[in-house]
Amino acid sequence: MDARTRGEIRQHLEGRVARLRERSRQLEDHLERLEAEEVRDSADKAVAAKQDDLLGRGVHANRAEMQQIAAALERMNRGDYGVCSECGEPIAKARLLAEPNATRCIGCQERLEQRGSAAT
């Protein structure tokens, strides 16, 4: 992969991390406000519990994506970004632009998914 493409992807990933951090902050603030509110009846408690759960899942999903992005950036720093973790071949530029966190080429990813669906 050329330096320009790598730079574009790095910029995209760093922008995504910034957006995820901001979104996580907003979700955490909202969770704190919900926890501070006085819940009066059982219906309100049920709604508050559901909101709590959904917001918590959003925070968790954001953190998981930020970890994936951090790993991609680390691979860039090491120089092995864009190399399939299964077969060692280059991952197509189009795949990396569409899925910058990708660790497998499309062929290896498809084989993995086919094995997974065959097991279920």
Sequence and secondary structure as in RCSB ss.txt:
>XXXX:A:sequence
MDARTRGEIRQHLEGRVARLRERSRQLEDHLERLEAEEVRDSADKAVAAKQDDLLGRGVHANRAEMQQIAAALER
MNRGDYGVCSECGEPIAKARLLAEPNATRCIGCQERLEQRGSAAT
>XXXX:A:secstr
  HHHHHHHHHHHHHHHHHHHHHHHHHHHHHHHHHHS   SHHHHHHHHHHHHHHHHHHHHHHHHHHHHHHHHHH
HHHT TTB TTT  B  HHHHHH TT  S HHHHHHHHHHHHHH 
